[in-house]
Amino acid sequence: MATVNKDMSISEVLRIDHGTATVLLNHGMHCLGCPHATAESLADACAAHGSNPEVLVEKLNEYLSQKD
């Protein structure tokens, strides 16, 4: 199983599983296709959007663990 960490970019997470888009959107990441999605880390994106990166990473990994 792939795991997500807060140093990964949004685009890296989406490449693991496109279904992670729902989790990202639920945490205020509405710019999944913007240039920042390929460059900044989840931690940076969370800082910009006022979201907690630890909670986001936990939810993403929880989603991915249910896929196995």
VOVO-90322 format. One record per atom (N, C-alpha, C): z, x, y; residue number from 1; residue in three letters; atom name; chain. Coordinates in pm, 1 decimal, padded with zeros to 6 digits. Example, Ala and Ser with C-alpha at 12.3 -4.5 7.8 and 13.67 -1.06 7.14 Angstrom:
BEGIN
         up       east      north     i    aa   at   ch
    00780.0    01319.0   -00569.0     1   ALA    N    A
    00780.0    01230.0   -00450.0     1   ALA   CA    A
    00780.0    01320.0   -00330.0     1   ALA    C    A
    00708.0    01285.0   -00225.0     2   SER    N    A
    00714.0    01367.0   -00106.0     2   SER   CA    A
    00787.0    01290.0    00003.0     2   SER    C    A
This chain:
BEGIN
         up       east      north     i    aa   at   ch
    00000.0    00083.8   -00118.0     1   MET    N    A
    00000.0    00000.0    00000.0     1   MET   CA    A
    00000.0    00088.1    00124.1     1   MET    C    A
   -00083.1    00053.5    00218.1     2   ALA    N    A
   -00084.5    00123.7    00346.3     2   ALA   CA    A
    00035.3    00078.0    00428.5     2   ALA    C    A
    00088.0    00169.3    00506.7     3   THR    N    A
    00197.7    00133.6    00596.0     3   THR   CA    A
    00158.9    00168.5    00738.7     3   THR    C    A
    00217.6    00096.0    00830.3     4   VAL    N    A
    00190.0    00111.3    00972.5     4   VAL   CA    A
    00308.6    00182.4    01036.9     4   VAL    C    A
    00279.8    00265.6    01136.8     5   ASN    N    A
    00386.5    00324.9    01216.7     5   ASN   CA    A
    00349.2    00311.6    01364.0     5   ASN    C    A
    00446.5    00330.6    01451.1     6   LYS    N    A
    00424.9    00304.3    01593.7     6   LYS   CA    A
    00333.8    00405.9    01662.2     6   LYS    C    A
    00296.8    00512.2    01592.7     7   ASP    N    A
    00204.8    00611.3    01648.8     7   ASP   CA    A
    00058.6    00577.3    01623.2     7   ASP    C    A
    00033.8    00475.7    01541.8     8   MET    N    A
   -00102.7    00434.3    01510.1     8   MET   CA    A
   -00159.1    00349.4    01623.8     8   MET    C    A
   -00290.8    00350.4    01637.0     9   SER    N    A
   -00355.7    00264.9    01736.9     9   SER   CA    A
   -00379.5    00126.3    01677.7     9   SER    C    A
   -00405.6    00031.0    01765.3    10   ILE    N    A
   -00437.6   -00104.6    01720.3    10   ILE   CA    A
   -00560.8   -00102.5    01630.3    10   ILE    C    A
   -00661.1   -00025.7    01668.1    11   SER    N    A
   -00783.0   -00022.2    01586.3    11   SER   CA    A
   -00756.3    00035.3    01447.5    11   SER    C    A
   -00666.8    00133.6    01436.7    12   GLU    N    A
   -00630.9    00187.8    01304.0    12   GLU   CA    A
   -00564.9    00079.7    01218.8    12   GLU    C    A
   -00478.2    00001.7    01279.5    13   VAL    N    A
   -00410.7   -00105.8    01207.0    13   VAL   CA    A
   -00512.1   -00210.4    01161.8    13   VAL    C    A
   -00602.8   -00246.9    01249.1    14   LEU    N    A
   -00704.8   -00346.2    01213.7    14   LEU   CA    A
   -00796.4   -00296.4    01102.1    14   LEU    C    A
   -00821.5   -00166.2    01096.6    15   ARG    N    A
   -00904.7   -00111.1    00987.8    15   ARG   CA    A
   -00833.5   -00121.3    00853.2    15   ARG    C    A
   -00701.5   -00116.0    00854.0    16   ILE    N    A
   -00626.5   -00131.5    00728.4    16   ILE   CA    A
   -00647.1   -00271.7    00673.8    16   ILE    C    A
   -00634.3   -00371.4    00762.0    17   ASP    N    A
   -00649.6   -00511.4    00720.5    17   ASP   CA    A
   -00674.8   -00594.7    00846.2    17   ASP    C    A
   -00786.9   -00664.5    00850.1    18   HIS    N    A
   -00820.6   -00744.6    00968.2    18   HIS   CA    A
   -00722.9   -00859.8    00989.4    18   HIS    C    A
   -00651.6   -00899.3    00884.9    19   GLY    N    A
   -00552.3   -01005.4    00896.7    19   GLY   CA    A
   -00433.5   -00968.1    00983.9    19   GLY    C    A
   -00418.4   -00837.7    01011.0    20   THR    N    A
   -00310.2   -00794.4    01099.0    20   THR   CA    A
   -00332.5   -00842.7    01242.0    20   THR    C    A
   -00452.5   -00886.9    01273.9    21   ALA    N    A
   -00481.9   -00936.5    01408.2    21   ALA   CA    A
   -00386.8   -01050.0    01446.6    21   ALA    C    A
   -00356.7   -01137.2    01353.4    22   THR    N    A
   -00265.3   -01249.1    01381.4    22   THR   CA    A
   -00128.4   -01197.6    01420.6    22   THR    C    A
   -00077.6   -01098.7    01349.0    23   VAL    N    A
    00053.3   -01040.7    01381.9    23   VAL   CA    A
    00048.7   -00976.8    01520.0    23   VAL    C    A
   -00055.9   -00901.4    01546.6    24   LEU    N    A
   -00070.9   -00836.3    01676.8    24   LEU   CA    A
   -00077.2   -00938.9    01789.5    24   LEU    C    A
   -00155.9   -01043.5    01771.2    25   LEU    N    A
   -00167.2   -01148.1    01872.9    25   LEU   CA    A
   -00034.0   -01217.1    01897.1    25   LEU    C    A
    00041.3   -01240.0    01790.8    26   ASN    N    A
    00172.7   -01304.2    01803.9    26   ASN   CA    A
    00272.4   -01218.0    01879.9    26   ASN    C    A
    00244.3   -01089.8    01893.6    27   HIS    N    A
    00332.7   -00997.7    01966.1    27   HIS   CA    A
    00272.3   -00955.6    02100.1    27   HIS    C    A
    00182.3   -01037.3    02153.1    28   GLY    N    A
    00129.5   -01014.9    02286.8    28   GLY   CA    A
    00014.8   -00917.4    02297.5    28   GLY    C    A
   -00037.9   -00872.3    02185.8    29   MET    N    A
   -00150.0   -00778.3    02187.3    29   MET   CA    A
   -00280.3   -00857.7    02187.4    29   MET    C    A
   -00319.6   -00906.4    02305.6    30   HIS    N    A
   -00438.1   -00990.9    02317.5    30   HIS   CA    A
   -00563.3   -00911.4    02350.1    30   HIS    C    A
   -00552.9   -00779.5    02350.1    31   CYS    N    A
   -00665.9   -00693.8    02387.1    31   CYS   CA    A
   -00713.8   -00613.8    02265.3    31   CYS    C    A
   -00729.9   -00681.7    02154.2    32   LEU    N    A
   -00763.4   -00612.4    02029.8    32   LEU   CA    A
   -00895.3   -00537.4    02036.1    32   LEU    C    A
   -00986.6   -00580.4    02120.1    33   GLY    N    A
   -01116.5   -00514.5    02127.9    33   GLY   CA    A
   -01135.4   -00427.9    02251.2    33   GLY    C    A
   -01032.2   -00415.4    02332.4    34   CYS    N    A
   -01048.3   -00337.8    02455.7    34   CYS   CA    A
   -01044.6   -00187.4    02425.7    34   CYS    C    A
   -01093.3   -00105.5    02517.5    35   PRO    N    A
   -01094.9    00040.0    02494.0    35   PRO   CA    A
   -00956.5    00098.9    02465.2    35   PRO    C    A
   -00852.2    00040.4    02521.8    36   HIS    N    A
   -00717.6    00091.8    02496.9    36   HIS   CA    A
   -00676.1    00074.6    02350.9    36   HIS    C    A
   -00734.1   -00023.8    02283.0    37   ALA    N    A
   -00698.6   -00049.8    02143.2    37   ALA   CA    A
   -00734.9    00067.1    02052.4    37   ALA    C    A
   -00828.1    00149.2    02095.4    38   THR    N    A
   -00867.5    00263.3    02012.5    38   THR   CA    A
   -00793.3    00390.7    02051.8    38   THR    C    A
   -00736.3    00393.6    02171.4    39   ALA    N    A
   -00678.1    00517.9    02221.4    39   ALA   CA    A
   -00526.1    00519.8    02223.1    39   ALA    C    A
   -00463.4    00410.8    02264.3    40   GLU    N    A
   -00318.9    00415.6    02279.2    40   GLU   CA    A
   -00248.3    00374.3    02151.0    40   GLU    C    A
   -00128.0    00423.1    02134.2    41   SER    N    A
   -00048.7    00392.6    02014.7    41   SER   CA    A
    00009.7    00252.2    02025.6    41   SER    C    A
    00058.8    00201.8    01913.8    42   LEU    N    A
    00128.9    00073.7    01915.5    42   LEU   CA    A
    00248.2    00080.2    02009.9    42   LEU    C    A
    00318.5    00193.3    02011.3    43   ALA    N    A
    00433.6    00209.3    02100.6    43   ALA   CA    A
    00390.3    00196.8    02245.9    43   ALA    C    A
    00278.2    00259.6    02282.0    44   ASP    N    A
    00226.5    00250.6    02418.8    44   ASP   CA    A
    00183.0    00107.8    02451.5    44   ASP    C    A
    00115.5    00044.5    02358.6    45   ALA    N    A
    00070.1   -00093.5    02379.4    45   ALA   CA    A
    00189.1   -00187.0    02397.1    45   ALA    C    A
    00292.2   -00167.5    02317.5    46   CYS    N    A
    00412.4   -00250.2    02330.4    46   CYS   CA    A
    00478.7   -00229.2    02466.1    46   CYS    C    A
    00483.4   -00106.3    02512.7    47   ALA    N    A
    00541.3   -00077.9    02644.0    47   ALA   CA    A
    00462.2   -00149.2    02753.5    47   ALA    C    A
    00330.9   -00150.3    02740.4    48   ALA    N    A
    00246.2   -00214.6    02840.5    48   ALA   CA    A
    00257.6   -00366.6    02837.5    48   ALA    C    A
    00288.0   -00421.7    02719.3    49   HIS    N    A
    00292.1   -00567.2    02702.2    49   HIS   CA    A
    00433.7   -00622.3    02689.4    49   HIS    C    A
    00534.5   -00537.2    02707.7    50   GLY    N    A
    00672.7   -00583.6    02702.9    50   GLY   CA    A
    00718.7   -00630.0    02566.3    50   GLY    C    A
    00672.5   -00562.0    02463.1    51   SER    N    A
    00706.9   -00597.1    02325.9    51   SER   CA    A
    00781.6   -00481.0    02261.3    51   SER    C    A
    00859.6   -00509.7    02159.1    52   ASN    N    A
    00938.7   -00408.9    02088.6    52   ASN   CA    A
    00854.4   -00346.8    01976.9    52   ASN    C    A
    00826.0   -00216.3    01982.9    53   PRO    N    A
    00740.4   -00154.8    01880.7    53   PRO   CA    A
    00802.4   -00156.0    01740.9    53   PRO    C    A
    00933.9   -00143.3    01731.5    54   GLU    N    A
    00997.7   -00144.5    01599.2    54   GLU   CA    A
    00981.5   -00280.4    01531.8    54   GLU    C    A
    00994.9   -00386.9    01608.8    55   VAL    N    A
    00977.8   -00521.5    01553.5    55   VAL   CA    A
    00832.8   -00543.3    01512.4    55   VAL    C    A
    00739.6   -00499.8    01596.4    56   LEU    N    A
    00597.9   -00515.3    01563.8    56   LEU   CA    A
    00562.4   -00440.3    01436.1    56   LEU    C    A
    00604.9   -00316.5    01424.6    57   VAL    N    A
    00575.9   -00236.7    01304.4    57   VAL   CA    A
    00638.3   -00302.7    01181.6    57   VAL    C    A
    00759.0   -00353.3    01196.1    58   GLU    N    A
    00825.7   -00421.5    01083.6    58   GLU   CA    A
    00744.5   -00542.9    01039.6    58   GLU    C    A
    00698.2   -00622.9    01134.9    59   LYS    N    A
    00619.6   -00743.0    01102.1    59   LYS   CA    A
    00484.7   -00706.2    01040.1    59   LYS    C    A
    00421.1   -00602.2    01090.9    60   LEU    N    A
    00293.0   -00558.8    01033.8    60   LEU   CA    A
    00311.1   -00511.8    00889.8    60   LEU    C    A
    00414.3   -00432.1    00865.0    61   ASN    N    A
    00437.9   -00382.8    00729.4    61   ASN   CA    A
    00481.7   -00495.5    00635.8    61   ASN    C    A
    00554.2   -00591.3    00689.2    62   GLU    N    A
    00592.5   -00708.5    00610.0    62   GLU   CA    A
    00466.9   -00785.9    00568.1    62   GLU    C    A
    00376.3   -00806.0    00662.3    63   TYR    N    A
    00250.0   -00872.9    00631.2    63   TYR   CA    A
    00173.2   -00797.0    00523.1    63   TYR    C    A
    00160.3   -00665.5    00541.2    64   LEU    N    A
    00084.6   -00585.6    00444.6    64   LEU   CA    A
    00149.8   -00583.8    00307.2    64   LEU    C    A
    00281.4   -00586.4    00301.2    65   SER    N    A
    00350.5   -00585.1    00172.0    65   SER   CA    A
    00326.3   -00713.6    00093.8    65   SER    C    A
    00299.7   -00821.8    00163.5    66   GLN    N    A
    00272.9   -00949.3    00098.6    66   GLN   CA    A
    00131.9   -00955.2    00042.6    66   GLN    C    A
    00048.0   -00860.7    00083.4    67   LYS    N    A
   -00091.4   -00856.7    00036.3    67   LYS   CA    A
   -00102.6   -00796.9   -00103.8    67   LYS    C    A
   -00002.5   -00722.3   -00146.3    68   ASP    N    A
   -00007.9   -00655.7   -00277.3    68   ASP   CA    A
    00018.4   -00751.1   -00391.1    68   ASP    C    A
